[in-house]
């Protein structure tokens, strides 16, 4: 187990007495930041919506549009039936592969609060009908979290812990505009504070290595995550998928992707400034290789994390050793 940051796996074992495995669910949601033909949106998004690997029936090459039809995204009954199938398939896979006993329900793909509150309740209720879960995790955008939706999410706290994964990426409005996020840092802060005010667990998504950013911007992003008292954080090194606006800019030579050495330095820097109480849920992006333009030479997750842990051991550094409350 990694010793130099507040590791999510260790947290789960402390909380629930055993490993907890996420069942990733695609609820048939779309994204308000993309056009109906699948274009637009964040410059790094290839339209696949972060679908769990074991839920992909077939996939090859680069994408420019969503593999899901407009009918799939607007018809509720097929979505509800699909949720049941996905939950069963995910549970069977995790039990077979890892002998899993405990599970989290993870709405992972696209913007998982982008629907009417009535539809959201039916979707979430159907998912909970498929079994017992230790955590309910909903990934979304800050501009898709009305008070009514937050109250709906909070109502599931009597079933299990509820996490809201909220995409930030950067605290720089200049960067957010450049990458087409469609919201400001203040919009994110407001949503994060309302999530926390309802007693929900907050997970913040940030990207290290975005074009034009350096240590100054990374520190501002970390300060914002600390300031809202985020419970967890997912830190991604910049991955550039093919078939994206960012991919086109990369091929034109507008910027580079971090090497392993540079990202090791940056990850250590970010960890040292993060509140030590924040749970580190991810430290490396894992875009499937066949969709990835850059970086093409990079160690796998396990090897990278081991190298980061060894680096921090050599330097005598820890998560939060430079944190100022």
N, C-alpha and C positions, 0 to 999 in steps of 0.2 A: 504494500500500500504506500502511496506517495506521502511523504512526510512534511512537505514544505508549503502546502496549501490545504484549505478546508475542503476536502474531497467529498463529492456528492455520494459516491458509493458508500463511504464510511458513515456519512450522515444517515443514509437509509438504513444501514444495519443497526446503528444506534437507536433509531426511531422505531423500527419494526422488527428487529431481532433477526433479520435475514435479508438477503439480496432481494430487491424489488425490480421487476422488469417492466419496461414500458410497452404497451400495445398501441402502436401508432395507428390512428384512424383518419381516413380521408372522409370527411362529412359531406363532400360534394359542394363545398363552399367556393366562391370566387374571390376576387380581390378588388376593392374599389379603386385601386391605383393602376389597374390594367384596363385597356379598352376591350370591347366585346370580341374583337378578332384576336385577342391575346397579346397585342403589342402594347407598348408603353410600360408603365410601372417602373420599379427599381431597375437601374441599369445593369445590375448583376443577376437579375432573375431570368432564368431560361424557360419559365412557364411550367415547370414540373411541380412546383409547390411543396418541395421537401417531403415527398411521399416516402414512407418507410420502405426499405429495400424489399422486405418479404411481402409487401403489398403490391409490388410492381409485377404484373403478369408478363409483360414483355417491354423491353426498352433497349434502344440502341441509337447511337448517334446523338447529334445536337438537336435541341428543340427551340422553336421560336414561339410556339403557341401551346396552350394547355392541351393535354391529351384527352380532356374531358369535354363532352359536348355541352351546348347550352341547355339541352333538355335535362341532362344529368344535374346541372347546377340549379335548375328551377323546379323540377318535379320532386316533391317531398317523399312520396312512397318509395320510389327506387332508392333514394338516399337512405331511408330507414332500413330497408332490406339489406342494402350493401353494408351498413354499419354492423348489423348482426353477423354477416358473413365475414367481414374483416376481423371482428373481435374473436370469432371462433378460429379463424385461420391464424391470427396472431398468437392466441393462447396456445394452440397446438404446436406452432413452430417453436415458441419459447420453452414450452415443456419438453419438447423433443430435443432441442439443441442444448438447453442449459439446465434442464430439470427444474425449471422455475416453479415456485410455489406462490409467490406474492406478485401482484401486478398493479401497474398504474394505467389509467385510461388517458391516452394522450391524443388530443385533437391537434394534429401536427400540420396538416396541409393547408396552404393558403391562409385566409383570414377567418378564423373560426368563431367570430361573433358577427359576421357580416350577413345578417338575416333579421327577420322580425323576431321580437322576443317570444311570440307564440311558437314560431317554428323552431327557435333555439331550444325552448323547453322540451318540445317533442323529440328533437334530435338527441339532446343530452339524456333525457329520460330513457329513450330506447337504448342508448349505449349502456346506461347503468343496469338495464334489465338483463344484460349478458353475463353478469357475475359480480363478484366482490372485488373491490379495488381499494388500495391503500391511499392512492393519490389520484386526483382529477386535474389534468394539466391542459390548459387551453392557450394555444398560441394565437396572437392577434396583433393588431395595430392600435396605436393610441387614439386614432381618429375614428375607431369603431367600438368605443366603449362608453356608451351612454350610461347615465346613472341607473336606468331601468335594467340594462344588461348586467351591470355590475351587481345589482341587487339579486338578479336571477342567479348569477354565478355564486354569490354568497349563500344562497339558499341550499346549496349542495354541501355545505360544511358539516351538516349533520350526518352525512354519509362517509366523508373522508376529508383529508386535507385537500384544499383547492389552490392550485398554482395558476397564475396568469403570466404567460411568457410574452413580454412586451418588447417588440423590436424598436431599438434606438439606433444602433450602428455607430452614431457619432453625435457629440454634443455641439458640433459646428453646423450652424445653419447654412453656411456656404457649402460645406460638404454635402449636407442633406439635399440641398437644391441640385447640386451637380450630379448626384447619383439618382435623382428622381424619386426620393422617398415620399414626397407629397405631404409632409408634415414638418413642423418646427421642433426644436428641442424643448421649447416651452409647452407645446402641445403634449409632448411625451411626459414632461414633468407633471403636468396637471393630471393626466391619466394615471400615472404612477402613484401620486398622492391619494387619489380617490380609491384606487385599488387597496392601498394600505389602510385607508380609513375604514374600509369594510372588513378588515381583519383577514384579507386574502394574502396568500404568499405571492411575492413579486419576484419574477426572474427577468433580468435585463439582458438583451442581446446586443453585443457590440462587435465591431469588426476592427481589427488592427491591420494597418497597411493600406487603407483607402488612399486613392490618388490625392497628392498634395498634402497629406497629413504626416506629422512627425510627433516627437515626444510632447510638444506643447499641446497639441490637439488630443493626444491619448490621455494626458493628465486631466484635461478639462472634462473628457468623457467619464473618466474614473471618478472625478469629483462629483459629477452629477449623479452617478450611480450610488455613491456613498451618501450623498446629501438626502436622497429620498428613502434611505435605509432599505435598499433592495435586499431581499432575503437570499437570492441566488443570482449568478451571472453566467451567461454563456459567452465565451470569448472565442471569436473565430479569426484565424488568419485569413487574409483576403484570398478567395478562390475566384477564378475568372472562367465561367462556363462559356463554351462556344454558343453561337447563335444568340448572343446578347449584345446590347449597345456597348457595354463595358468590354466585351470580347472584341468588338470591332475597333474600339479605341486602343486596346492593347496591341492588336495586330498592326495598327498604324504607328506604334512606337510612342504613344502618349505617356506611358508609365510602365513600371516593372512590378512584378510580384515578388514578395519577400522570399529570400532564400531561407533554408533552415537556420543558418547561423544568425541572420538578422532577426528572424521571428523568435528564436530562443532569447535573444537580448531583449526584445520588446515585450515578450510574455513575462519575463522576470521583472522588468520595469513596472508593468501594469499590476502584477500580483503584489509587489512590494507596497504600492500605494492604495490598494484596496483594503477596506475595512476587514480585519481578520475574521469577523463574524459571518461575512458573506460566504455562502456555499458556492464552490466552483463546480459548475455543472458540465462545463465543456471548455476545452482549451485548444481544440484543433478542429478545423472543418474537414468533412469527409465527402466531398462531392465525388460521385462515381467517376472513375478514371476516363471512361469513354465520353463523358460530357465535359471534360476539363481541358481548357487551353493552358492554364498556368495556375500554380507552379506544377511542372511535370516531374521534377526530381525532388522528392520529399519523403521522409520516412513515414511508416505507418503510425497510427495513433499510439500504440503501446511503446514503440521505440522512441518516439518523440517525447512522450511524457516521462519516460525513464531518463532520457538525456536532460530534460529540464530539471527533474528532481536532483540528478547528480550535479548539475551546474549550480543549483542553489545550495546544495550541500557544500560544494567547494568554496563558494563565495560567503557562506555563513549567512544567507539571506532567508527570509520567510515572508509569507503573505502578511501584509500589514505592518512590516517593520518600519516603513516610512509613512504610515497612515497618521494623519493628524485630525482628531475628532473636533 
